[in-house]
């Protein structure tokens, strides 16, 4: 049994983690910590009354195997825990923990094999905007086939974490250079809010590519074939196809010179808590899909 601690218990990310983890067969939530809010978890997160009797508390127990860090104020707490336990894993959903410059970037579709080989310390989650953008171009990048600027249009639901465009561009550039060291194009980002969608995120990526669209689709399907949550669709994709799941759907099209890749995902699951559980499964040698087929309650 994997013993779990969660910080920032009042945050939306922590609520989604609890909804997933209370039905995960291989884990036990040992404590949920907050600097601000205390009491029954169901007082702070909808749908959990009658599902569990967990409480948010003002103290932690060191005897856990993994901590999910969901708030910026717990950075020092997690850093101290890492110093005291060399076999501790910390999944950093805030991307703030700085004591370990060799943190693992938590995008399973590129770092899965590294996570399953005695990876300890910090795994830093991608921003949801970066995740969907990267999933749209990874097969090209690993083949060193990106030879132009990349234009990214991002449409975010109301509950999607806000990321500054400059910070997002830095995150994307770092990962793309690791995948394709010769990449020297510009990444142009435009982010807008969708006032009608609560939790979804959609990205549209365009870049120069004169390869046949069928061969491009074949390459994407081949790359994601042994991954469990990213799929290529032949029809138009929308937020309704992925809401409350850990899936990312990709739709590819081309006019002969420009490749367009639309990606959709749930920003609170695939873009946050679901991906964090996916990472945990890999770190502890579990099947990737365990606990991610259906969460306890829809929010």
C-alpha positions as YAML, in Angstrom:
chain: A
units: angstrom
residues:
- id: 1
  name: UNK
  ca: [0.00, 0.00, 0.00]
- id: 2
  name: UNK
  ca: [1.31, 3.44, -0.99]
- id: 3
  name: UNK
  ca: [0.95, 5.98, 1.82]
- id: 4
  name: UNK
  ca: [0.03, 9.47, 0.59]
- id: 5
  name: UNK
  ca: [0.15, 13.00, 1.97]
- id: 6
  name: UNK
  ca: [-1.53, 15.98, 0.30]
- id: 7
  name: UNK
  ca: [-0.78, 19.64, 1.00]
- id: 8
  name: UNK
  ca: [-3.06, 22.54, 0.17]
- id: 9
  name: UNK
  ca: [-6.11, 20.50, 1.09]
- id: 10
  name: UNK
  ca: [-8.55, 23.31, 0.30]
- id: 11
  name: UNK
  ca: [-7.35, 23.76, -3.29]
- id: 12
  name: UNK
  ca: [-9.23, 22.56, -6.36]
- id: 13
  name: UNK
  ca: [-6.29, 20.29, -7.27]
- id: 14
  name: UNK
  ca: [-6.38, 18.60, -3.86]
- id: 15
  name: UNK
  ca: [-10.12, 18.01, -4.18]
- id: 16
  name: UNK
  ca: [-9.65, 16.32, -7.54]
- id: 17
  name: UNK
  ca: [-6.83, 14.19, -6.14]
- id: 18
  name: UNK
  ca: [-9.03, 12.99, -3.28]
- id: 19
  name: UNK
  ca: [-11.86, 12.14, -5.68]
- id: 20
  name: UNK
  ca: [-9.45, 9.97, -7.66]
- id: 21
  name: UNK
  ca: [-7.45, 8.43, -4.83]
- id: 22
  name: UNK
  ca: [-10.28, 7.26, -2.57]
- id: 23
  name: UNK
  ca: [-11.11, 4.65, -5.22]
- id: 24
  name: UNK
  ca: [-7.49, 3.79, -6.09]
- id: 25
  name: UNK
  ca: [-6.90, 0.17, -4.98]
- id: 26
  name: UNK
  ca: [-3.23, 0.58, -4.06]
- id: 27
  name: UNK
  ca: [-3.11, 3.74, -1.95]
- id: 28
  name: UNK
  ca: [-4.04, 5.08, 1.47]
- id: 29
  name: UNK
  ca: [-4.36, 8.82, 2.11]
- id: 30
  name: UNK
  ca: [-2.59, 9.27, 5.45]
- id: 31
  name: UNK
  ca: [-3.03, 13.02, 5.84]
- id: 32
  name: UNK
  ca: [-4.30, 16.14, 4.11]
- id: 33
  name: UNK
  ca: [-2.64, 19.34, 5.28]
- id: 34
  name: UNK
  ca: [-3.52, 23.01, 5.04]
- id: 35
  name: UNK
  ca: [-2.15, 26.20, 6.54]
- id: 36
  name: UNK
  ca: [-5.58, 27.81, 6.41]
- id: 37
  name: UNK
  ca: [-8.55, 25.44, 6.43]
- id: 38
  name: UNK
  ca: [-9.28, 22.52, 8.76]
- id: 39
  name: UNK
  ca: [-12.13, 20.06, 9.14]
- id: 40
  name: UNK
  ca: [-13.95, 17.43, 7.11]
- id: 41
  name: UNK
  ca: [-12.80, 17.31, 3.49]
- id: 42
  name: UNK
  ca: [-16.44, 17.23, 2.39]
- id: 43
  name: UNK
  ca: [-16.89, 20.74, 3.82]
- id: 44
  name: UNK
  ca: [-14.52, 22.08, 1.17]
- id: 45
  name: UNK
  ca: [-15.02, 19.84, -1.86]
- id: 46
  name: UNK
  ca: [-18.34, 18.89, -3.44]
- id: 47
  name: UNK
  ca: [-19.41, 15.28, -3.86]
- id: 48
  name: UNK
  ca: [-17.33, 13.79, -1.04]
- id: 49
  name: UNK
  ca: [-19.96, 13.66, 1.70]
- id: 50
  name: UNK
  ca: [-20.61, 9.98, 2.34]
- id: 51
  name: UNK
  ca: [-17.64, 8.94, 0.19]
- id: 52
  name: UNK
  ca: [-14.91, 9.28, 2.83]
- id: 53
  name: UNK
  ca: [-14.29, 10.61, 6.35]
- id: 54
  name: UNK
  ca: [-10.98, 12.32, 5.60]
- id: 55
  name: UNK
  ca: [-10.14, 15.59, 7.33]
- id: 56
  name: UNK
  ca: [-7.91, 18.54, 6.49]
- id: 57
  name: UNK
  ca: [-5.47, 19.00, 9.38]
- id: 58
  name: UNK
  ca: [-2.80, 21.44, 10.55]
- id: 59
  name: UNK
  ca: [0.00, 18.88, 10.99]
- id: 60
  name: UNK
  ca: [1.71, 16.20, 8.92]
- id: 61
  name: UNK
  ca: [3.04, 12.70, 9.50]
- id: 62
  name: UNK
  ca: [6.46, 11.99, 8.00]
- id: 63
  name: UNK
  ca: [5.58, 8.34, 7.38]
- id: 64
  name: UNK
  ca: [4.41, 8.63, 3.79]
- id: 65
  name: UNK
  ca: [5.83, 7.41, 0.49]
- id: 66
  name: UNK
  ca: [4.71, 10.32, -1.65]
- id: 67
  name: UNK
  ca: [3.48, 13.89, -1.14]
- id: 68
  name: UNK
  ca: [1.31, 15.74, -3.62]
- id: 69
  name: UNK
  ca: [2.14, 19.43, -3.19]
- id: 70
  name: UNK
  ca: [-0.92, 21.49, -4.18]
- id: 71
  name: UNK
  ca: [-0.12, 24.90, -2.71]
- id: 72
  name: UNK
  ca: [2.77, 27.34, -2.92]
- id: 73
  name: UNK
  ca: [2.97, 27.79, 0.85]
- id: 74
  name: UNK
  ca: [3.96, 24.13, 1.35]
- id: 75
  name: UNK
  ca: [7.19, 24.44, -0.62]
- id: 76
  name: UNK
  ca: [9.37, 24.57, 2.50]
- id: 77
  name: UNK
  ca: [7.44, 21.73, 4.14]
- id: 78
  name: UNK
  ca: [8.06, 19.48, 1.14]
- id: 79
  name: UNK
  ca: [11.73, 20.49, 0.88]
- id: 80
  name: UNK
  ca: [12.28, 19.58, 4.55]
- id: 81
  name: UNK
  ca: [10.50, 16.26, 4.07]
- id: 82
  name: UNK
  ca: [12.80, 15.48, 1.15]
- id: 83
  name: UNK
  ca: [15.86, 16.20, 3.28]
- id: 84
  name: UNK
  ca: [14.62, 13.80, 5.95]
- id: 85
  name: UNK
  ca: [13.65, 10.97, 3.60]
- id: 86
  name: UNK
  ca: [15.85, 10.15, 0.63]
- id: 87
  name: UNK
  ca: [13.24, 7.68, -0.68]
- id: 88
  name: UNK
  ca: [10.38, 10.17, -0.66]
- id: 89
  name: UNK
  ca: [8.69, 11.20, -3.88]
- id: 90
  name: UNK
  ca: [7.11, 14.64, -4.19]
- id: 91
  name: UNK
  ca: [4.76, 15.41, -7.06]
- id: 92
  name: UNK
  ca: [4.83, 19.18, -7.38]
- id: 93
  name: UNK
  ca: [1.57, 20.46, -8.86]
- id: 94
  name: UNK
  ca: [2.62, 24.07, -8.17]
- id: 95
  name: UNK
  ca: [5.95, 23.87, -10.06]
- id: 96
  name: UNK
  ca: [7.58, 25.80, -7.21]
- id: 97
  name: UNK
  ca: [9.81, 23.39, -5.27]
- id: 98
  name: UNK
  ca: [13.35, 24.48, -5.95]
- id: 99
  name: UNK
  ca: [15.68, 22.46, -3.75]
- id: 100
  name: UNK
  ca: [16.40, 19.91, -6.46]
- id: 101
  name: UNK
  ca: [17.65, 21.28, -9.77]
- id: 102
  name: UNK
  ca: [17.48, 17.80, -11.28]
- id: 103
  name: UNK
  ca: [13.72, 17.43, -10.91]
- id: 104
  name: UNK
  ca: [11.89, 15.19, -13.35]
- id: 105
  name: UNK
  ca: [9.48, 16.87, -15.76]
- id: 106
  name: UNK
  ca: [6.17, 15.10, -15.25]
- id: 107
  name: UNK
  ca: [5.03, 14.59, -18.82]
- id: 108
  name: UNK
  ca: [4.57, 10.84, -18.95]
- id: 109
  name: UNK
  ca: [4.48, 10.68, -22.74]
- id: 110
  name: UNK
  ca: [8.16, 11.63, -22.88]
- id: 111
  name: UNK
  ca: [9.58, 10.64, -19.47]
- id: 112
  name: UNK
  ca: [7.74, 7.44, -18.64]
- id: 113
  name: UNK
  ca: [10.77, 5.15, -18.82]
- id: 114
  name: UNK
  ca: [12.75, 7.40, -16.47]
- id: 115
  name: UNK
  ca: [9.98, 7.49, -13.87]
- id: 116
  name: UNK
  ca: [9.90, 3.72, -13.50]
- id: 117
  name: UNK
  ca: [13.60, 3.34, -12.71]
- id: 118
  name: UNK
  ca: [14.09, 4.31, -9.04]
- id: 119
  name: UNK
  ca: [13.12, 7.95, -9.52]
- id: 120
  name: UNK
  ca: [13.14, 9.75, -6.17]
- id: 121
  name: UNK
  ca: [12.84, 13.41, -5.27]
- id: 122
  name: UNK
  ca: [10.67, 15.91, -7.13]
- id: 123
  name: UNK
  ca: [8.53, 15.35, -10.19]
- id: 124
  name: UNK
  ca: [7.30, 18.73, -11.41]
- id: 125
  name: UNK
  ca: [3.98, 18.77, -13.25]
- id: 126
  name: UNK
  ca: [3.69, 20.51, -16.61]
- id: 127
  name: UNK
  ca: [1.27, 23.39, -16.89]
- id: 128
  name: UNK
  ca: [-1.92, 22.21, -18.63]
- id: 129
  name: UNK
  ca: [-1.28, 24.64, -21.49]
- id: 130
  name: UNK
  ca: [2.23, 23.28, -22.05]
- id: 131
  name: UNK
  ca: [1.06, 19.68, -21.78]
- id: 132
  name: UNK
  ca: [-1.52, 19.93, -24.57]
- id: 133
  name: UNK
  ca: [0.81, 21.97, -26.75]
- id: 134
  name: UNK
  ca: [3.64, 19.47, -26.35]
- id: 135
  name: UNK
  ca: [1.40, 16.47, -26.96]
- id: 136
  name: UNK
  ca: [0.51, 18.15, -30.26]
- id: 137
  name: UNK
  ca: [4.13, 18.17, -31.50]
- id: 138
  name: UNK
  ca: [6.09, 15.48, -29.62]
- id: 139
  name: UNK
  ca: [6.10, 12.92, -32.46]
- id: 140
  name: UNK
  ca: [7.57, 15.53, -34.79]
- id: 141
  name: UNK
  ca: [10.09, 16.78, -32.23]
- id: 142
  name: UNK
  ca: [11.50, 13.35, -31.37]
- id: 143
  name: UNK
  ca: [12.01, 12.81, -35.13]
- id: 144
  name: UNK
  ca: [13.69, 16.25, -35.40]
- id: 145
  name: UNK
  ca: [11.06, 17.31, -37.95]
- id: 146
  name: UNK
  ca: [10.06, 20.73, -36.60]
- id: 147
  name: UNK
  ca: [11.63, 23.20, -39.01]
- id: 148
  name: UNK
  ca: [9.51, 26.33, -38.56]
- id: 149
  name: UNK
  ca: [7.94, 28.61, -35.99]
- id: 150
  name: UNK
  ca: [5.18, 27.13, -33.87]
- id: 151
  name: UNK
  ca: [1.94, 29.07, -33.43]
- id: 152
  name: UNK
  ca: [-0.25, 28.15, -30.48]
- id: 153
  name: UNK
  ca: [-3.80, 29.32, -29.82]
- id: 154
  name: UNK
  ca: [-5.05, 28.30, -26.36]
- id: 155
  name: UNK
  ca: [-8.64, 28.42, -25.16]
- id: 156
  name: UNK
  ca: [-8.99, 27.90, -21.39]
- id: 157
  name: UNK
  ca: [-11.98, 27.09, -19.23]
- id: 158
  name: UNK
  ca: [-12.69, 29.17, -16.16]
- id: 159
  name: UNK
  ca: [-10.95, 26.77, -13.76]
- id: 160
  name: UNK
  ca: [-7.77, 26.45, -15.82]
- id: 161
  name: UNK
  ca: [-4.69, 27.79, -14.09]
- id: 162
  name: UNK
  ca: [-3.55, 31.11, -15.55]
- id: 163
  name: UNK
  ca: [-0.01, 30.99, -16.98]
- id: 164
  name: UNK
  ca: [1.76, 34.04, -18.35]
- id: 165
  name: UNK
  ca: [2.55, 33.66, -22.06]
- id: 166
  name: UNK
  ca: [6.26, 34.39, -21.49]
- id: 167
  name: UNK
  ca: [6.49, 31.73, -18.77]
- id: 168
  name: UNK
  ca: [4.66, 29.24, -20.97]
- id: 169
  name: UNK
  ca: [7.01, 29.95, -23.89]
- id: 170
  name: UNK
  ca: [10.01, 29.28, -21.63]
- id: 171
  name: UNK
  ca: [8.53, 25.95, -20.50]
- id: 172
  name: UNK
  ca: [7.77, 24.90, -24.07]
- id: 173
  name: UNK
  ca: [11.20, 25.94, -25.34]
- id: 174
  name: UNK
  ca: [13.04, 24.01, -22.62]
- id: 175
  name: UNK
  ca: [11.20, 20.79, -23.40]
- id: 176
  name: UNK
  ca: [11.39, 21.12, -27.18]
- id: 177
  name: UNK
  ca: [15.14, 21.75, -27.04]
- id: 178
  name: UNK
  ca: [15.56, 18.59, -24.98]
- id: 179
  name: UNK
  ca: [13.58, 16.62, -27.58]
- id: 180
  name: UNK
  ca: [15.01, 18.33, -30.66]
- id: 181
  name: UNK
  ca: [18.29, 20.06, -29.75]
- id: 182
  name: UNK
  ca: [18.49, 21.85, -33.10]
- id: 183
  name: UNK
  ca: [15.11, 23.54, -32.77]
- id: 184
  name: UNK
  ca: [15.56, 27.28, -33.36]
- id: 185
  name: UNK
  ca: [12.07, 28.46, -34.28]
- id: 186
  name: UNK
  ca: [9.92, 30.94, -32.44]
- id: 187
  name: UNK
  ca: [6.97, 29.86, -30.32]
- id: 188
  name: UNK
  ca: [4.09, 32.30, -30.65]
- id: 189
  name: UNK
  ca: [1.43, 31.91, -27.97]
- id: 190
  name: UNK
  ca: [-2.04, 33.43, -27.77]
- id: 191
  name: UNK
  ca: [-4.18, 32.57, -24.74]
- id: 192
  name: UNK
  ca: [-7.85, 33.42, -24.26]
- id: 193
  name: UNK
  ca: [-10.54, 32.46, -21.78]
- id: 194
  name: UNK
  ca: [-13.68, 30.57, -22.68]
- id: 195
  name: UNK
  ca: [-16.39, 32.05, -20.49]
- id: 196
  name: UNK
  ca: [-18.78, 29.14, -21.11]
- id: 197
  name: UNK
  ca: [-16.47, 26.22, -20.20]
- id: 198
  name: UNK
  ca: [-15.53, 25.49, -16.60]
- id: 199
  name: UNK
  ca: [-12.72, 22.96, -16.71]
- id: 200
  name: UNK
  ca: [-11.65, 22.25, -20.27]
- id: 201
  name: UNK
  ca: [-8.71, 23.40, -22.32]
- id: 202
  name: UNK
  ca: [-8.23, 23.34, -26.09]
- id: 203
  name: UNK
  ca: [-5.10, 24.18, -28.03]
- id: 204
  name: UNK
  ca: [-4.64, 24.67, -31.76]
- id: 205
  name: UNK
  ca: [-1.05, 24.35, -32.95]
- id: 206
  name: UNK
  ca: [0.03, 25.26, -36.48]
- id: 207
  name: UNK
  ca: [3.46, 24.83, -38.05]
- id: 208
  name: UNK
  ca: [4.99, 24.34, -41.49]
- id: 209
  name: UNK
  ca: [4.97, 20.73, -42.61]
- id: 210
  name: UNK
  ca: [4.72, 19.51, -46.20]
- id: 211
  name: UNK
  ca: [4.56, 15.81, -45.46]
- id: 212
  name: UNK
  ca: [1.52, 13.80, -46.49]
- id: 213
  name: UNK
  ca: [-1.18, 14.05, -43.78]
- id: 214
  name: UNK
  ca: [-1.78, 10.30, -43.80]
- id: 215
  name: UNK
  ca: [1.87, 9.57, -43.03]
- id: 216
  name: UNK
  ca: [1.84, 12.20, -40.28]
- id: 217
  name: UNK
  ca: [-1.24, 10.64, -38.70]
- id: 218
  name: UNK
  ca: [0.37, 7.22, -38.94]
- id: 219
  name: UNK
  ca: [3.44, 8.51, -37.10]
- id: 220
  name: UNK
  ca: [1.30, 10.08, -34.35]
- id: 221
  name: UNK
  ca: [-0.76, 6.91, -33.94]
- id: 222
  name: UNK
  ca: [2.40, 4.83, -33.78]
- id: 223
  name: UNK
  ca: [4.04, 7.11, -31.19]
- id: 224
  name: UNK
  ca: [1.04, 7.16, -28.86]
- id: 225
  name: UNK
  ca: [0.05, 3.54, -29.45]
- id: 226
  name: UNK
  ca: [1.59, 2.25, -26.21]
- id: 227
  name: UNK
  ca: [0.55, 5.27, -24.16]
- id: 228
  name: UNK
  ca: [-2.71, 4.99, -22.31]
- id: 229
  name: UNK
  ca: [-4.31, 8.40, -22.42]
- id: 230
  name: UNK
  ca: [-3.48, 10.20, -25.69]
- id: 231
  name: UNK
  ca: [-5.37, 9.32, -28.86]
- id: 232
  name: UNK
  ca: [-5.61, 10.55, -32.45]
- id: 233
  name: UNK
  ca: [-9.17, 11.16, -33.64]
- id: 234
  name: UNK
  ca: [-10.46, 11.22, -37.23]
- id: 235
  name: UNK
  ca: [-13.38, 13.47, -36.31]
- id: 236
  name: UNK
  ca: [-13.71, 16.90, -34.77]
- id: 237
  name: UNK
  ca: [-12.83, 16.87, -31.07]
- id: 238
  name: UNK
  ca: [-14.25, 19.02, -28.28]
- id: 239
  name: UNK
  ca: [-14.15, 19.46, -24.53]
- id: 240
  name: UNK
  ca: [-17.21, 17.20, -24.10]
- id: 241
  name: UNK
  ca: [-15.12, 14.28, -25.39]
- id: 242
  name: UNK
  ca: [-12.64, 14.54, -22.53]
- id: 243
  name: UNK
  ca: [-14.44, 16.21, -19.60]
- id: 244
  name: UNK
  ca: [-13.82, 14.38, -16.30]
- id: 245
  name: UNK
  ca: [-11.32, 12.00, -17.91]
- id: 246
  name: UNK
  ca: [-7.54, 11.76, -18.07]
- id: 247
  name: UNK
  ca: [-7.56, 11.69, -21.88]
- id: 248
  name: UNK
  ca: [-6.06, 13.99, -24.46]
- id: 249
  name: UNK
  ca: [-7.53, 13.80, -27.96]
- id: 250
  name: UNK
  ca: [-5.66, 15.05, -31.02]
- id: 251
  name: UNK
  ca: [-7.15, 16.00, -34.38]
- id: 252
  name: UNK
  ca: [-4.73, 16.52, -37.29]
- id: 253
  name: UNK
  ca: [-5.32, 18.31, -40.59]
- id: 254
  name: UNK
  ca: [-3.17, 19.83, -43.33]
- id: 255
  name: UNK
  ca: [-3.52, 22.15, -46.32]
- id: 256
  name: UNK
  ca: [-0.36, 20.73, -47.88]
- id: 257
  name: UNK
  ca: [2.08, 23.23, -46.38]
- id: 258
  name: UNK
  ca: [0.74, 23.81, -42.86]
- id: 259
  name: UNK
  ca: [-0.04, 21.17, -40.25]
- id: 260
  name: UNK
  ca: [-2.78, 21.98, -37.75]
- id: 261
  name: UNK
  ca: [-3.13, 19.94, -34.57]
- id: 262
  name: UNK
  ca: [-6.06, 20.53, -32.25]
- id: 263
  name: UNK
  ca: [-5.76, 19.04, -28.74]
- id: 264
  name: UNK
  ca: [-8.41, 18.90, -26.03]
- id: 265
  name: UNK
  ca: [-8.13, 17.83, -22.41]
- id: 266
  name: UNK
  ca: [-9.64, 18.30, -18.99]
- id: 267
  name: UNK
  ca: [-7.44, 20.92, -17.33]
- id: 268
  name: UNK
  ca: [-8.13, 19.57, -13.82]
- id: 269
  name: UNK
  ca: [-7.45, 15.92, -14.66]
- id: 270
  name: UNK
  ca: [-5.17, 15.36, -17.66]
- id: 271
  name: UNK
  ca: [-3.80, 18.85, -17.02]
- id: 272
  name: UNK
  ca: [-3.41, 18.45, -13.25]
- id: 273
  name: UNK
  ca: [-4.61, 15.82, -10.74]
- id: 274
  name: UNK
  ca: [-5.10, 12.96, -13.21]
- id: 275
  name: UNK
  ca: [-1.62, 13.40, -14.59]
- id: 276
  name: UNK
  ca: [-0.26, 13.51, -11.02]
- id: 277
  name: UNK
  ca: [-1.85, 10.12, -10.28]
- id: 278
  name: UNK
  ca: [-0.54, 8.81, -13.61]
- id: 279
  name: UNK
  ca: [2.95, 9.86, -12.51]
- id: 280
  name: UNK
  ca: [2.49, 8.17, -9.13]
- id: 281
  name: UNK
  ca: [1.45, 4.92, -10.81]
- id: 282
  name: UNK
  ca: [4.67, 4.95, -12.85]
- id: 283
  name: UNK
  ca: [6.87, 5.82, -9.88]
- id: 284
  name: UNK
  ca: [5.56, 2.81, -7.94]
- id: 285
  name: UNK
  ca: [5.46, 0.32, -10.80]
- id: 286
  name: UNK
  ca: [1.69, 0.19, -11.19]
- id: 287
  name: UNK
  ca: [-0.23, -0.02, -14.45]
- id: 288
  name: UNK
  ca: [-0.71, 3.47, -15.84]
- id: 289
  name: UNK
  ca: [-4.50, 3.34, -15.84]
- id: 290
  name: UNK
  ca: [-5.00, 2.15, -12.25]
- id: 291
  name: UNK
  ca: [-7.37, 4.48, -10.42]
- id: 292
  name: UNK
  ca: [-7.92, 6.65, -13.48]
- id: 293
  name: UNK
  ca: [-10.77, 4.85, -15.21]
- id: 294
  name: UNK
  ca: [-13.51, 6.63, -13.26]
- id: 295
  name: UNK
  ca: [-13.18, 9.13, -10.45]
- id: 296
  name: UNK
  ca: [-15.43, 9.00, -7.39]
- id: 297
  name: UNK
  ca: [-17.56, 12.05, -8.07]
- id: 298
  name: UNK
  ca: [-18.02, 14.42, -10.98]
- id: 299
  name: UNK
  ca: [-17.32, 18.09, -10.33]
...
